[in-house]
Amino acid sequence: MKRISMLVVLCMGLLVRPVMAEEAKETVSIANPWEDMTAEQLSAASHLSFGVPEGAENVIYRYLRSENLAEMQFTIDSDEYCARIQPAPEPTDISGMYFEWKHVEEVRIGKCTGTIGQAKNGSEDWVELCQWYDDDQELQYSLSVSTTELDGLDLVAPAEQVYQVKAEKELRKQ
């Protein structure tokens, strides 16, 4: 009886195995929640806009509608930057970057106070993150850069160019 039971179990295993292999070939796609947009489309959809830093190339705008989170990606001198803006009632981390930040220091971006921190990302790459909050507009900003060389990098300058106080006020009134 034990031999018959073992034989039945083995046979069932052989029957199930091909079905499992076929199922494993199927792929499941999940829709990307980020929408690629032009600067004008982003402004119209979110009432948020970015200043484009001097020297920025390959500028891409994206919008995460479910979170009302606007993003602008670009490169400067082959370093990859990512700027984000999101309405928020209080300061919060919208960067999507979860590192142990080192050398964190306070900075001033326009009329806002913020922080800059650095983290090692892999063996040779570095990430620098600047975050600031506009109390008047209740907007959280972040600007990050991935680079191989931090020496001479000044994230405050492009952050100030990303930050657009007048445009934000005018857009949010509409």
Summary of the structure (lengths in Angstrom):
residues: 174
radius of gyration: 23.9
end to end distance: 80.5
largest distance: 84.1
contacts: 463
relative contact order: 0.14
helix: 29%
strand: 38%
